[in-house]
Amino acid sequence: MLAPFLHAWTIRPDLPCATPHRQTGRVYFDDSIDPLDLPEPPGPDEIARAFPVPLLTLVPQDAIGETLCGVGSHTTDGTVVMTTATLSYTFWRNPADRSDPANLADLPAAVRADLDAPPVRPLPEWMLRARERMRYPLLWDAVRTTHIADPSEAPWHTPAFALVEHVNYIVMNAFRDERVRAAPDEFPGELLGAATERSIEHGIPVSVDGVDRPGMRVDTDAHVYGLGVDLGDRILTAVFARDRLPSLELAFRSWPTAGTGSRRAPAS
């Protein structure tokens, strides 16, 4: 079930930081640059300060810790009409003892050998920390905040669309062996049993900032469980592997560092 990017980083000259590579299973570096020259990618706090609305994340809980935050955008005629920020979390099976081997991810032998061996070249401290985190399971791209600056420019990106897209994105990337039909050299391939808006159940209460909001869920997929809420100024979507659900509290909060120019949706 482990997504390939958990154990593979590709560093390209045109990117300022390590980038997950979803088609390989080993660690590669571009020889044209020195990793020591690469700046540390922005973390959730830094991204939250720059994001136009408050980011959403799971409420604090022992089994997880925010690890990565990726940002995307959609432009029309050079104008950004939609931005997304997606959080990934390190997952602890035994949070009371993080040194417990039970916390380690089920990695292929070749990947574990790569991680056990010394780095092939000197790496900056932030990259060594990222390398160490690869030993542990990840709730990859689990919680996404979507902000649409001008809904008239992205009428297709409804909350329901956002939830279905997030669910299928996780299934496509994290459950490729089970759910994707593709030739060995084909990517991304065909997703089998993809969710649609008909898969959504509406009227599901979802706790955000301590208030139950009218939300929606996808509870029909064999591998993942998805939640979504329209908060007015932003859309929350969250997708989790089903085998992680017993360890998680599915309640959410706004990131403590509000984005500049952010607007909080009124309580309902």
CORPEZI-V149616 format. One record per helix or strand. SS is the DSSP state (A for helix, B for strand). FROM is the first residue (numbers start at 1). TO is the last residue. If there is no record, write none. Layout:
ss:SS from:FROM to:TO
ss:SS from:FROM to:TO
//
This chain:
ss:A from:4 to:7
ss:B from:9 to:10
ss:B from:19 to:20
ss:A from:35 to:37
ss:A from:44 to:50
ss:B from:56 to:58
ss:B from:64 to:76
ss:B from:79 to:91
ss:A from:101 to:103
ss:B from:104 to:104
ss:A from:109 to:116
ss:A from:125 to:133
ss:B from:136 to:136
ss:B from:138 to:148
ss:A from:151 to:153
ss:A from:159 to:174
ss:A from:176 to:179
ss:B from:180 to:181
ss:B from:190 to:191
ss:A from:197 to:199
ss:B from:200 to:208
ss:B from:211 to:218
ss:B from:224 to:230
ss:B from:235 to:241
ss:A from:242 to:247
ss:B from:252 to:254
//
